Amino acid sequence: MLETYEVELEGEESLDGTPCFRIFMEVRRGERAAYPKERVWIEKETWTVRRVEMFTRSDKPIKTMEIREVKDFGGTRIAVDILLTDEVRREVSSEIFISEVDLNREIPDRMFTRRELTR
């Protein structure tokens, strides 16, 4: 990401009582990214992303992602409850719940073909 974005530490902020770093990222000139600007809150103790706000190049909010719960799976912290809110159409949101995680599982290359990914 550091190749794609200029990154600035904006400060520290508590999110739901958890101390976080707040950083601002803006896509570098000549680079392409899904979101030209992002503001990210990262837990100070665990380096876990807790919130991301995504913006257009002209600073209009596009989406917000809130990590509502993180669980430890064999030493790996994974977000298991995520809320994505469309900031353009406020009534539109998606919730992601992860109940099982299988780490280090071998995945055949054929699973990443265009045909498999568009099923």
C-alpha positions as CSV (number, residue, x, y, z in Angstrom):
1,M,0.0,0.0,0.0
2,L,2.9,2.4,0.6
3,E,3.7,2.2,-3.1
4,T,0.2,3.3,-3.9
5,Y,-0.6,5.8,-1.2
6,E,1.0,8.7,0.6
7,V,0.4,8.0,4.3
8,E,0.2,10.5,7.2
9,L,-0.3,9.8,10.9
10,E,-3.0,12.2,11.9
11,G,-2.9,11.4,15.6
12,E,-4.2,9.0,18.2
13,E,-7.9,8.5,19.0
14,S,-9.9,6.1,21.1
15,L,-12.5,4.0,19.3
16,D,-15.0,2.4,21.6
17,G,-12.5,2.7,24.4
18,T,-9.6,1.2,22.4
19,P,-6.6,3.4,21.8
20,C,-5.9,3.7,18.0
21,F,-3.7,5.4,15.5
22,R,-5.6,7.4,13.0
23,I,-3.9,7.6,9.6
24,F,-4.9,9.4,6.4
25,M,-3.9,7.9,3.0
26,E,-4.1,9.6,-0.4
27,V,-3.3,7.8,-3.7
28,R,0.0,8.9,-5.2
29,R,0.1,10.8,-8.5
30,G,0.0,8.3,-11.3
31,E,-1.2,5.5,-9.2
32,R,-4.7,3.9,-9.3
33,A,-6.8,2.7,-6.3
34,A,-10.4,1.8,-5.7
35,Y,-10.6,4.7,-3.2
36,P,-8.5,7.8,-3.8
37,K,-8.5,8.8,-0.1
38,E,-8.9,6.7,3.1
39,R,-8.9,7.4,6.8
40,V,-8.0,4.4,8.9
41,W,-8.1,3.6,12.6
42,I,-5.6,0.9,13.7
43,E,-5.5,-0.5,17.2
44,K,-2.2,0.6,18.9
45,E,-1.7,-2.7,20.8
46,T,-2.5,-5.3,18.1
47,W,-2.2,-3.3,14.8
48,T,-5.7,-4.5,13.9
49,V,-7.7,-2.2,11.5
50,R,-10.9,-1.2,13.3
51,R,-12.5,1.4,11.0
52,V,-11.9,2.7,7.5
53,E,-13.6,5.8,5.8
54,M,-13.3,5.9,2.1
55,F,-13.5,9.2,0.0
56,T,-13.5,10.4,-3.5
57,R,-10.6,12.6,-4.7
58,S,-12.8,15.7,-3.8
59,D,-13.3,14.4,-0.2
60,K,-16.9,13.2,-0.6
61,P,-17.5,10.2,1.6
62,I,-18.1,6.9,-0.3
63,K,-18.1,4.1,2.2
64,T,-17.4,3.3,5.8
65,M,-16.2,0.0,7.1
66,E,-16.6,-0.7,10.8
67,I,-14.9,-3.8,12.4
68,R,-17.3,-4.6,15.2
69,E,-15.6,-7.8,16.4
70,V,-12.2,-9.4,16.0
71,K,-11.3,-12.9,17.1
72,D,-8.0,-14.7,17.5
73,F,-7.6,-17.9,15.4
74,G,-4.4,-19.6,16.3
75,G,-2.5,-16.4,16.8
76,T,-4.0,-14.6,13.8
77,R,-6.5,-11.8,14.5
78,I,-9.4,-11.8,12.0
79,A,-12.4,-9.5,11.7
80,V,-15.5,-11.6,12.2
81,D,-18.2,-8.9,12.3
82,I,-18.0,-6.1,9.8
83,L,-20.4,-3.4,8.8
84,L,-20.0,-1.7,5.4
85,T,-22.1,1.4,4.9
86,D,-22.6,3.2,1.6
87,E,-22.2,6.9,2.4
88,V,-23.8,7.9,-0.9
89,R,-27.0,5.9,-0.4
90,R,-27.1,5.9,3.4
91,E,-29.9,3.3,3.5
92,V,-27.6,0.7,1.8
93,S,-25.3,-1.4,4.0
94,S,-23.8,-4.9,4.2
95,E,-22.9,-7.0,7.2
96,I,-20.3,-9.7,7.0
97,F,-20.2,-12.4,9.7
98,I,-17.4,-15.0,9.7
99,S,-18.1,-18.0,11.8
100,E,-15.3,-20.4,10.7
101,V,-11.7,-19.8,9.6
102,D,-9.4,-22.4,8.0
103,L,-5.9,-20.9,7.9
104,N,-3.1,-22.2,5.7
105,R,-5.4,-24.3,3.6
106,E,-4.1,-25.2,0.1
107,I,-6.2,-23.7,-2.6
108,P,-5.8,-25.0,-6.2
109,D,-4.8,-22.3,-8.8
110,R,-7.9,-23.2,-10.8
111,M,-10.0,-21.5,-8.2
112,F,-8.7,-18.1,-9.3
113,T,-9.6,-18.3,-12.9
114,R,-12.1,-15.8,-14.3
115,R,-14.7,-18.6,-14.8
116,E,-14.5,-19.7,-11.1
117,L,-14.5,-16.2,-9.7
118,T,-17.6,-15.2,-11.7
119,R,-19.7,-18.1,-10.6
